[in-house]
Amino acid sequence: MLEAPVPRVSSLQPRVHPQLDDLVFQLMKKRPEERPGSAEEVGQALAAVKRVLEATDVSAQATDPALAATDLVSAVSGLADDSSQLPPRPRRRWPWVLVALAALGAAVTVWLVAA
């Protein structure tokens, strides 16, 4: 399963919007360096999909259940565009503490092996 190629959304639902298909495919890449570099890039890609959807006939898409996912993306990217209404997220410091402890543990291990 881990070695199998990542399926495209369009292989399961051929009528999904091509830009959304490409974005999901990029997000599902197995190698992190092949995925978008930041949440900001993903937000920009979602905003681009939203602009394309708004420029097309949305009423036809709304009645087609196969395109419900693209409608959802349009709605979600609209939320991302207006971040002023969202409450600030609390900063989580514990991941950085874990990283620092792991680095300290690696340094101590190297020091003990070298001694």
MMTF fields as JSON, N, C-alpha, C and O atoms, coordinates in Angstrom:
{
  "mmtfVersion": "1.0.0",
  "mmtfProducer": "UNKNOWN",
  "numBonds": 459,
  "numAtoms": 460,
  "numGroups": 115,
  "numChains": 1,
  "numModels": 1,
  "chainsPerModel": [1],
  "groupsPerChain": [115],
  "chainIdList": ["A"],
  "bondAtomList": [4, 2, 8, 6, 12, 10, 16, 14, 20, 18, 24, 22, 28, 26, 32, 30, 36, 34, 40, 38, 44, 42, 48, 46, 52, 50, 56, 54, 60, 58, 64, 62, 68, 66, 72, 70, 76, 74, 80, 78, 84, 82, 88, 86, 92, 90, 96, 94, 100, 98, 104, 102, 108, 106, 112, 110, 116, 114, 120, 118, 124, 122, 128, 126, 132, 130, 136, 134, 140, 138, 144, 142, 148, 146, 152, 150, 156, 154, 160, 158, 164, 162, 168, 166, 172, 170, 176, 174, 180, 178, 184, 182, 188, 186, 192, 190, 196, 194, 200, 198, 204, 202, 208, 206, 212, 210, 216, 214, 220, 218, 224, 222, 228, 226, 232, 230, 236, 234, 240, 238, 244, 242, 248, 246, 252, 250, 256, 254, 260, 258, 264, 262, 268, 266, 272, 270, 276, 274, 280, 278, 284, 282, 288, 286, 292, 290, 296, 294, 300, 298, 304, 302, 308, 306, 312, 310, 316, 314, 320, 318, 324, 322, 328, 326, 332, 330, 336, 334, 340, 338, 344, 342, 348, 346, 352, 350, 356, 354, 360, 358, 364, 362, 368, 366, 372, 370, 376, 374, 380, 378, 384, 382, 388, 386, 392, 390, 396, 394, 400, 398, 404, 402, 408, 406, 412, 410, 416, 414, 420, 418, 424, 422, 428, 426, 432, 430, 436, 434, 440, 438, 444, 442, 448, 446, 452, 450, 456, 454],
  "bondOrderList": [1, 1, 1, 1, 1, 1, 1, 1, 1, 1, 1, 1, 1, 1, 1, 1, 1, 1, 1, 1, 1, 1, 1, 1, 1, 1, 1, 1, 1, 1, 1, 1, 1, 1, 1, 1, 1, 1, 1, 1, 1, 1, 1, 1, 1, 1, 1, 1, 1, 1, 1, 1, 1, 1, 1, 1, 1, 1, 1, 1, 1, 1, 1, 1, 1, 1, 1, 1, 1, 1, 1, 1, 1, 1, 1, 1, 1, 1, 1, 1, 1, 1, 1, 1, 1, 1, 1, 1, 1, 1, 1, 1, 1, 1, 1, 1, 1, 1, 1, 1, 1, 1, 1, 1, 1, 1, 1, 1, 1, 1, 1, 1, 1, 1],
  "groupList": [{"groupName": "MET", "atomNameList": ["N", "CA", "C", "O"], "elementList": ["N", "C", "C", "O"], "formalChargeList": [0, 0, 0, 0], "bondAtomList": [1, 0, 2, 1, 3, 2], "bondOrderList": [1, 1, 2], "singleLetterCode": "M", "chemCompType": "L-PEPTIDE LINKING"}, {"groupName": "LEU", "atomNameList": ["N", "CA", "C", "O"], "elementList": ["N", "C", "C", "O"], "formalChargeList": [0, 0, 0, 0], "bondAtomList": [1, 0, 2, 1, 3, 2], "bondOrderList": [1, 1, 2], "singleLetterCode": "L", "chemCompType": "L-PEPTIDE LINKING"}, {"groupName": "GLU", "atomNameList": ["N", "CA", "C", "O"], "elementList": ["N", "C", "C", "O"], "formalChargeList": [0, 0, 0, 0], "bondAtomList": [1, 0, 2, 1, 3, 2], "bondOrderList": [1, 1, 2], "singleLetterCode": "E", "chemCompType": "L-PEPTIDE LINKING"}, {"groupName": "ALA", "atomNameList": ["N", "CA", "C", "O"], "elementList": ["N", "C", "C", "O"], "formalChargeList": [0, 0, 0, 0], "bondAtomList": [1, 0, 2, 1, 3, 2], "bondOrderList": [1, 1, 2], "singleLetterCode": "A", "chemCompType": "L-PEPTIDE LINKING"}, {"groupName": "PRO", "atomNameList": ["N", "CA", "C", "O"], "elementList": ["N", "C", "C", "O"], "formalChargeList": [0, 0, 0, 0], "bondAtomList": [1, 0, 2, 1, 3, 2], "bondOrderList": [1, 1, 2], "singleLetterCode": "P", "chemCompType": "L-PEPTIDE LINKING"}, {"groupName": "VAL", "atomNameList": ["N", "CA", "C", "O"], "elementList": ["N", "C", "C", "O"], "formalChargeList": [0, 0, 0, 0], "bondAtomList": [1, 0, 2, 1, 3, 2], "bondOrderList": [1, 1, 2], "singleLetterCode": "V", "chemCompType": "L-PEPTIDE LINKING"}, {"groupName": "ARG", "atomNameList": ["N", "CA", "C", "O"], "elementList": ["N", "C", "C", "O"], "formalChargeList": [0, 0, 0, 0], "bondAtomList": [1, 0, 2, 1, 3, 2], "bondOrderList": [1, 1, 2], "singleLetterCode": "R", "chemCompType": "L-PEPTIDE LINKING"}, {"groupName": "SER", "atomNameList": ["N", "CA", "C", "O"], "elementList": ["N", "C", "C", "O"], "formalChargeList": [0, 0, 0, 0], "bondAtomList": [1, 0, 2, 1, 3, 2], "bondOrderList": [1, 1, 2], "singleLetterCode": "S", "chemCompType": "L-PEPTIDE LINKING"}, {"groupName": "GLN", "atomNameList": ["N", "CA", "C", "O"], "elementList": ["N", "C", "C", "O"], "formalChargeList": [0, 0, 0, 0], "bondAtomList": [1, 0, 2, 1, 3, 2], "bondOrderList": [1, 1, 2], "singleLetterCode": "Q", "chemCompType": "L-PEPTIDE LINKING"}, {"groupName": "HIS", "atomNameList": ["N", "CA", "C", "O"], "elementList": ["N", "C", "C", "O"], "formalChargeList": [0, 0, 0, 0], "bondAtomList": [1, 0, 2, 1, 3, 2], "bondOrderList": [1, 1, 2], "singleLetterCode": "H", "chemCompType": "L-PEPTIDE LINKING"}, {"groupName": "ASP", "atomNameList": ["N", "CA", "C", "O"], "elementList": ["N", "C", "C", "O"], "formalChargeList": [0, 0, 0, 0], "bondAtomList": [1, 0, 2, 1, 3, 2], "bondOrderList": [1, 1, 2], "singleLetterCode": "D", "chemCompType": "L-PEPTIDE LINKING"}, {"groupName": "PHE", "atomNameList": ["N", "CA", "C", "O"], "elementList": ["N", "C", "C", "O"], "formalChargeList": [0, 0, 0, 0], "bondAtomList": [1, 0, 2, 1, 3, 2], "bondOrderList": [1, 1, 2], "singleLetterCode": "F", "chemCompType": "L-PEPTIDE LINKING"}, {"groupName": "LYS", "atomNameList": ["N", "CA", "C", "O"], "elementList": ["N", "C", "C", "O"], "formalChargeList": [0, 0, 0, 0], "bondAtomList": [1, 0, 2, 1, 3, 2], "bondOrderList": [1, 1, 2], "singleLetterCode": "K", "chemCompType": "L-PEPTIDE LINKING"}, {"groupName": "GLY", "atomNameList": ["N", "CA", "C", "O"], "elementList": ["N", "C", "C", "O"], "formalChargeList": [0, 0, 0, 0], "bondAtomList": [1, 0, 2, 1, 3, 2], "bondOrderList": [1, 1, 2], "singleLetterCode": "G", "chemCompType": "PEPTIDE LINKING"}, {"groupName": "THR", "atomNameList": ["N", "CA", "C", "O"], "elementList": ["N", "C", "C", "O"], "formalChargeList": [0, 0, 0, 0], "bondAtomList": [1, 0, 2, 1, 3, 2], "bondOrderList": [1, 1, 2], "singleLetterCode": "T", "chemCompType": "L-PEPTIDE LINKING"}, {"groupName": "TRP", "atomNameList": ["N", "CA", "C", "O"], "elementList": ["N", "C", "C", "O"], "formalChargeList": [0, 0, 0, 0], "bondAtomList": [1, 0, 2, 1, 3, 2], "bondOrderList": [1, 1, 2], "singleLetterCode": "W", "chemCompType": "L-PEPTIDE LINKING"}],
  "groupTypeList": [0, 1, 2, 3, 4, 5, 4, 6, 5, 7, 7, 1, 8, 4, 6, 5, 9, 4, 8, 1, 10, 10, 1, 5, 11, 8, 1, 0, 12, 12, 6, 4, 2, 2, 6, 4, 13, 7, 3, 2, 2, 5, 13, 8, 3, 1, 3, 3, 5, 12, 6, 5, 1, 2, 3, 14, 10, 5, 7, 3, 8, 3, 14, 10, 4, 3, 1, 3, 3, 14, 10, 1, 5, 7, 3, 5, 7, 13, 1, 3, 10, 10, 7, 7, 8, 1, 4, 4, 6, 4, 6, 6, 6, 15, 4, 15, 5, 1, 5, 3, 1, 3, 3, 1, 13, 3, 3, 5, 14, 5, 15, 1, 5, 3, 3],
  "groupIdList": [1, 2, 3, 4, 5, 6, 7, 8, 9, 10, 11, 12, 13, 14, 15, 16, 17, 18, 19, 20, 21, 22, 23, 24, 25, 26, 27, 28, 29, 30, 31, 32, 33, 34, 35, 36, 37, 38, 39, 40, 41, 42, 43, 44, 45, 46, 47, 48, 49, 50, 51, 52, 53, 54, 55, 56, 57, 58, 59, 60, 61, 62, 63, 64, 65, 66, 67, 68, 69, 70, 71, 72, 73, 74, 75, 76, 77, 78, 79, 80, 81, 82, 83, 84, 85, 86, 87, 88, 89, 90, 91, 92, 93, 94, 95, 96, 97, 98, 99, 100, 101, 102, 103, 104, 105, 106, 107, 108, 109, 110, 111, 112, 113, 114, 115],
  "secStructList": [7, 7, 1, 1, 7, 7, 7, 7, 2, 2, 2, 2, 7, 6, 6, 1, 7, 2, 2, 2, 2, 2, 2, 2, 2, 2, 2, 6, 7, 1, 1, 4, 4, 4, 1, 7, 1, 1, 2, 2, 2, 2, 2, 2, 2, 2, 2, 2, 2, 2, 2, 2, 2, 2, 2, 1, 7, 2, 2, 2, 2, 2, 6, 7, 4, 4, 4, 2, 2, 2, 2, 2, 2, 2, 2, 2, 2, 2, 2, 2, 2, 7, 4, 4, 4, 1, 7, 7, 7, 7, 7, 7, 7, 2, 2, 2, 2, 2, 2, 2, 2, 2, 2, 2, 2, 2, 2, 2, 2, 2, 2, 2, 2, 2, 7],
  "xCoordList": [0.83, 0.0, 0.866, 0.563, 1.94, 2.788, 3.548, 3.909, 3.794, 4.532, 3.624, 4.104, 2.312, 1.364, 1.324, 1.454, 1.143, 1.041, -0.215, -1.228, -0.116, -1.242, -2.322, -2.037, -3.561, -4.621, -5.064, -4.972, -5.529, -6.065, -7.558, -8.227, -8.066, -9.494, -10.286, -11.342, -9.788, -10.498, -10.617, -11.485, -9.765, -9.903, -11.12, -11.672, -11.533, -12.72, -13.964, -15.074, -13.758, -14.865, -14.406, -13.832, -14.655, -14.113, -14.581, -13.928, -15.695, -16.213, -15.698, -16.162, -14.748, -14.185, -13.399, -12.832, -13.371, -12.666, -11.18, -10.58, -10.573, -9.163, -8.196, -7.228, -8.444, -7.535, -7.618, -6.598, -8.809, -8.958, -8.295, -7.649, -8.448, -7.805, -6.289, -5.65, -5.717, -4.27, -3.814, -2.789, -4.575, -4.2, -4.222, -3.277, -5.289, -5.379, -4.255, -3.667, -3.953, -2.867, -1.528, -0.734, -1.282, -0.045, -0.008, 1.039, -1.142, -1.189, -0.98, -0.537, -1.291, -1.175, 0.154, 0.348, 1.059, 2.368, 3.049, 2.946, 3.734, 4.365, 5.635, 5.964, 6.34, 7.566, 7.235, 6.682, 7.566, 7.211, 7.719, 7.057, 8.873, 9.416, 8.615, 8.785, 7.751, 6.904, 5.559, 4.806, 5.254, 3.998, 4.172, 5.298, 3.055, 3.173, 3.975, 3.905, 4.73, 5.658, 5.021, 5.628, 3.811, 3.2, 1.683, 1.132, 1.034, -0.425, -0.84, -1.923, 0.02, -0.282, -0.373, -1.253, 0.536, 0.477, -0.818, -1.44, -1.225, -2.469, -3.654, -4.571, -3.635, -4.7, -4.787, -5.884, -3.638, -3.633, -4.183, -4.914, -3.822, -4.343, -5.851, -6.568, -6.338, -7.782, -8.489, -9.572, -7.882, -8.47, -8.532, -9.49, -7.513, -7.517, -8.638, -9.319, -8.834, -9.933, -11.263, -12.168, -11.375, -12.611, -12.892, -14.027, -11.86, -12.051, -12.528, -13.403, -11.956, -12.365, -13.813, -14.589, -14.172, -15.548, -16.544, -17.637, -16.166, -17.053, -17.218, -18.252, -16.203, -16.269, -17.084, -17.474, -17.346, -18.13, -19.568, -19.92, -20.377, -21.795, -21.96, -22.021, -22.034, -22.117, -23.47, -23.553, -24.529, -25.848, -25.888, -26.55, -25.193, -25.15, -24.361, -24.705, -23.308, -22.501, -23.255, -23.094, -24.076, -24.781, -25.761, -26.037, -26.293, -27.242, -26.556, -27.216, -25.264, -24.523, -23.809, -22.847, -24.245, -23.598, -22.137, -21.366, -21.742, -20.351, -19.425, -18.23, -19.956, -19.132, -19.319, -18.915, -19.921, -20.14, -18.822, -18.749, -17.783, -16.48, -15.929, -15.348, -16.102, -15.599, -16.415, -15.874, -17.71, -18.51, -18.029, -17.961, -17.698, -17.188, -15.873, -15.663, -14.995, -13.715, -13.953, -13.27, -14.908, -15.227, -15.662, -15.239, -16.499, -16.964, -15.831, -15.705, -15.008, -13.902, -12.87, -12.356, -12.558, -11.557, -12.091, -11.313, -13.407, -13.987, -13.734, -13.522, -13.756, -13.428, -11.966, -11.626, -11.107, -9.681, -9.373, -8.415, -10.186, -9.953, -10.232, -9.614, -11.153, -11.532, -11.063, -11.872, -9.766, -9.203, -9.42, -9.144, -9.912, -10.123, -11.247, -11.287, -12.157, -13.267, -12.896, -13.629, -11.785, -11.384, -10.662, -9.869, -10.924, -10.181, -8.732, -8.445, -7.82, -6.412, -6.214, -6.793, -5.389, -5.089, -4.03, -3.063, -4.202, -3.16, -1.911, -1.989, -0.772, 0.484, 0.767, 0.641, 1.145, 1.505, 3.015, 3.694, 3.518, 4.969, 5.509, 6.706, 4.653, 5.17, 5.851, 6.789, 5.448, 6.212, 7.658, 8.574, 7.862, 9.224, 10.024, 11.227, 9.377, 10.055, 10.49, 11.604, 9.631, 9.986, 11.16, 12.055, 11.147, 12.252, 13.55, 14.594, 13.488, 14.689, 15.2, 16.407, 14.291, 14.708, 15.316, 16.294, 14.749, 15.303, 16.706, 17.607, 16.884, 18.208, 19.212, 20.363, 18.773, 19.65, 20.027, 21.185, 19.043, 19.316, 20.29, 21.171, 20.148, 21.069, 22.469, 23.45, 22.571, 23.881, 24.563, 25.761, 23.813, 24.38, 24.815, 25.868, 24.023, 24.383, 25.667, 26.547, 25.792, 27.018, 28.208, 29.29, 28.012, 29.087, 29.528, 30.726, 28.579, 28.912, 29.599, 30.516, 29.183, 29.804, 31.219, 32.124, 31.411, 32.721, 33.699, 34.909, 33.2, 34.082, 34.638, 35.391],
  "yCoordList": [-1.205, 0.0, 1.258, 2.218, 1.257, 2.44, 2.66, 3.792, 1.59, 1.721, 2.02, 2.414, 1.84, 2.065, 3.55, 4.404, 3.852, 5.265, 5.893, 5.228, 7.169, 7.908, 8.04, 8.5, 7.639, 7.777, 9.235, 10.011, 9.579, 10.921, 10.897, 9.884, 12.007, 12.113, 11.842, 11.211, 12.31, 12.131, 10.67, 10.326, 9.803, 8.371, 7.785, 6.772, 8.426, 7.978, 8.766, 8.236, 10.044, 10.923, 11.768, 12.841, 11.289, 11.963, 13.397, 14.151, 13.802, 15.148, 16.181, 17.321, 15.802, 16.776, 17.825, 17.526, 19.037, 20.119, 19.783, 19.347, 19.978, 19.605, 20.303, 19.689, 21.572, 22.266, 21.668, 21.542, 21.301, 20.658, 19.29, 18.897, 18.566, 17.269, 17.4, 16.603, 18.401, 18.617, 18.982, 18.49, 19.84, 20.254, 19.078, 18.887, 18.294, 17.134, 16.152, 15.571, 15.965, 15.067, 15.553, 14.748, 16.862, 17.412, 17.231, 16.909, 17.436, 17.303, 15.868, 15.636, 14.911, 13.504, 12.877, 11.675, 13.654, 13.115, 12.483, 12.991, 11.392, 10.665, 11.347, 11.268, 12.009, 12.685, 14.13, 14.864, 14.546, 15.898, 17.016, 18.045, 16.834, 17.892, 18.076, 19.082, 17.128, 17.251, 17.909, 18.255, 18.082, 18.707, 20.229, 20.726, 20.966, 22.42, 22.746, 22.03, 23.828, 24.164, 24.776, 24.776, 25.298, 25.954, 25.958, 25.719, 26.234, 26.365, 27.567, 27.579, 28.574, 29.751, 29.377, 29.861, 28.514, 28.057, 27.301, 27.479, 26.458, 25.705, 26.67, 26.508, 27.66, 28.655, 29.42, 29.712, 29.748, 30.453, 29.56, 30.021, 28.278, 27.345, 27.183, 27.126, 27.108, 27.018, 28.276, 28.201, 29.421, 30.674, 30.7, 31.215, 30.148, 30.093, 29.184, 29.508, 28.041, 27.146, 27.864, 27.745, 28.602, 29.335, 30.364, 30.494, 31.092, 32.09, 31.432, 31.964, 30.282, 29.577, 29.117, 29.235, 28.6, 28.14, 29.292, 29.141, 30.432, 31.594, 32.116, 32.693, 31.915, 32.391, 31.452, 31.826, 30.222, 29.271, 29.279, 30.012, 28.489, 28.402, 27.591, 26.362, 28.271, 27.611, 26.929, 25.925, 27.44, 26.838, 25.417, 24.553, 25.164, 23.805, 22.891, 21.719, 23.414, 22.592, 22.268, 21.184, 23.202, 23.007, 21.848, 21.206, 21.566, 20.466, 19.152, 18.114, 19.167, 17.951, 17.43, 18.053, 16.301, 15.794, 15.436, 15.403, 15.168, 14.824, 16.004, 15.815, 17.219, 18.403, 19.014, 20.153, 18.274, 18.789, 19.128, 20.091, 18.356, 18.622, 19.967, 20.688, 20.319, 21.615, 22.748, 23.818, 22.53, 23.54, 23.716, 24.833, 22.603, 22.659, 23.433, 24.263, 23.164, 23.881, 25.364, 26.193, 25.696, 27.105, 27.767, 28.88, 27.078, 27.632, 27.729, 28.733, 26.689, 26.684, 27.736, 28.417, 27.883, 28.885, 30.289, 31.214, 30.455, 31.739, 32.051, 33.207, 31.022, 31.225, 31.616, 32.46, 31.004, 31.294, 32.718, 33.326, 33.261, 34.616, 35.658, 36.723, 35.37, 36.34, 35.872, 35.469, 35.926, 35.436, 36.409, 36.071, 37.614, 38.582, 38.153, 38.598, 37.305, 36.861, 35.659, 35.314, 35.032, 33.851, 34.258, 35.199, 33.56, 33.866, 33.423, 32.47, 34.101, 33.7, 32.314, 31.982, 31.518, 30.179, 30.274, 31.022, 29.53, 29.526, 28.841, 27.865, 29.377, 28.781, 27.545, 27.55, 26.5, 25.263, 25.179, 25.119, 25.175, 25.159, 23.75, 23.527, 22.788, 21.47, 20.779, 20.021, 20.981, 20.34, 20.83, 20.052, 22.126, 22.657, 22.097, 21.866, 21.88, 21.276, 19.866, 19.462, 19.109, 17.748, 17.755, 16.915, 18.702, 18.801, 19.131, 18.548, 20.053, 20.424, 19.241, 19.009, 18.492, 17.315, 16.246, 15.602, 16.053, 15.073, 15.492, 14.658, 16.785, 17.276, 17.128, 16.754, 17.422, 17.256, 15.795, 15.472, 14.91, 13.474, 12.998, 12.189, 13.486, 13.11, 13.629, 12.927, 14.859, 15.424, 14.63, 14.356, 14.262, 13.48, 12.11, 11.611, 11.5, 10.186, 10.284, 9.435, 11.288, 11.472, 11.711, 11.169, 12.515, 12.8, 11.532, 11.309, 10.699, 9.456, 8.46, 7.762, 8.378, 7.453, 7.914, 7.092, 9.218, 9.753, 9.647, 9.59, 9.618, 9.579, 8.236, 8.075],
  "zCoordList": [0.0, 0.0, 0.0, -0.708, 0.789, 0.843, -0.453, -0.775, -1.2, -2.448, -3.627, -4.689, -3.458, -4.552, -4.902, -4.025, -6.181, -6.557, -5.96, -5.743, -5.707, -5.136, -6.213, -7.319, -5.899, -6.906, -7.035, -6.084, -8.187, -8.403, -8.099, -8.304, -7.615, -7.325, -8.594, -8.544, -9.723, -10.99, -11.396, -12.198, -10.86, -11.169, -10.453, -10.884, -9.359, -8.625, -9.03, -9.039, -9.365, -9.74, -10.925, -10.737, -12.143, -13.335, -13.534, -14.255, -12.916, -13.155, -12.161, -12.164, -11.315, -10.373, -11.163, -12.214, -10.655, -11.353, -11.462, -10.48, -12.634, -12.822, -11.863, -11.414, -11.544, -10.625, -9.228, -8.551, -8.789, -7.49, -7.512, -6.54, -8.605, -8.764, -8.635, -7.948, -9.294, -9.226, -7.809, -7.338, -7.14, -5.795, -4.825, -4.059, -4.853, -3.955, -4.267, -3.355, -5.553, -5.938, -5.363, -4.876, -5.419, -4.85, -3.337, -2.775, -2.679, -1.224, -0.766, 0.359, -1.617, -1.244, -1.657, -1.471, -2.204, -2.594, -1.388, -0.271, -1.613, -0.514, -0.016, 1.168, -0.913, -0.514, -0.141, -0.96, 1.08, 1.535, 0.634, 0.498, 0.023, -0.824, -2.113, -2.801, -2.449, -3.627, -3.302, -4.213, -2.026, -1.612, -1.563, -1.578, -1.506, -1.343, -0.089, 0.91, -0.153, 0.92, 2.15, 3.221, 2.023, 3.176, 3.038, 1.963, 4.151, 4.143, 3.305, 2.719, 3.249, 2.436, 0.957, 0.246, 0.495, -0.898, -1.165, -2.212, -0.221, -0.372, -0.4, -1.206, 0.47, 0.479, -0.823, -1.3, -1.406, -2.692, -3.801, -4.678, -3.751, -4.753, -4.607, -5.606, -3.366, -3.144, -3.629, -4.208, -3.394, -3.86, -5.392, -5.968, -6.044, -7.51, -8.003, -8.977, -7.332, -7.701, -7.504, -8.33, -6.42, -6.148, -7.243, -7.702, -7.659, -8.717, -10.01, -10.694, -10.342, -11.559, -11.436, -12.385, -10.28, -10.069, -10.142, -10.687, -9.597, -9.644, -11.07, -11.408, -11.898, -13.281, -14.166, -15.272, -13.683, -14.475, -14.003, -13.079, -14.616, -14.268, -12.994, -13.04, -11.858, -10.562, -10.383, -9.675, -11.001, -10.818, -11.372, -10.797, -12.475, -13.019, -12.096, -11.941, -11.484, -10.588, -9.306, -8.746, -8.838, -7.578, -7.663, -6.649, -8.844, -8.982, -9.302, -9.346, -9.525, -9.866, -8.634, -8.185, -8.065, -6.847, -7.061, -6.102, -8.295, -8.559, -8.324, -8.094, -8.376, -8.183, -6.802, -6.569, -5.891, -4.537, -3.863, -3.099, -4.131, -3.512, -3.951, -3.14, -5.222, -5.666, -5.063, -4.783, -4.859, -4.167, -2.73, -2.218, -2.091, -0.72, -0.68, 0.205, -1.632, -1.677, -1.871, -1.269, -2.697, -2.913, -1.609, -1.296, -0.862, 0.411, 1.422, 2.124, 1.497, 2.466, 2.114, 3.002, 0.839, 0.467, 0.728, 0.96, 0.692, 1.063, 2.52, 2.885, 3.362, 4.77, 4.924, 5.753, 4.126, 4.231, 3.776, 4.253, 2.846, 2.361, 3.43, 3.43, 4.342, 5.355, 6.726, 7.563, 6.948, 8.206, 9.359, 10.51, 9.066, 10.138, 11.073, 12.22, 10.616, 11.449, 12.316, 13.242, 12.028, 12.782, 14.055, 14.038, 15.171, 16.394, 16.249, 15.524, 16.926, 16.818, 17.423, 18.457, 16.761, 17.264, 18.35, 18.209, 19.422, 20.448, 19.895, 19.148, 20.281, 19.824, 20.648, 21.873, 19.968, 20.646, 20.702, 19.677, 21.907, 22.077, 22.272, 22.093, 22.636, 22.949, 21.776, 22.021, 20.498, 19.42, 19.378, 19.109, 19.646, 19.637, 20.804, 20.679, 21.921, 23.077, 22.715, 23.047, 22.039, 21.627, 20.647, 20.734, 19.723, 18.76, 19.491, 19.197, 20.433, 21.189, 22.009, 22.073, 22.636, 23.407, 22.511, 22.89, 21.332, 20.393, 19.942, 19.848, 19.664, 19.255, 20.391, 20.166, 21.609, 22.765, 22.947, 23.214, 22.8, 22.916, 21.855, 22.145, 20.627, 19.555, 19.836, 19.593, 20.35, 20.664, 21.779, 21.7, 22.807, 23.914, 23.407, 23.804, 22.539, 21.977, 21.169, 21.312, 20.334, 19.549, 20.478, 20.252, 21.518, 22.461, 23.185, 23.362, 23.606, 24.312, 23.395, 23.828, 22.148, 21.203, 20.872, 20.736, 20.744, 20.399, 21.57, 21.351, 22.799, 23.973, 24.266, 25.226]
}
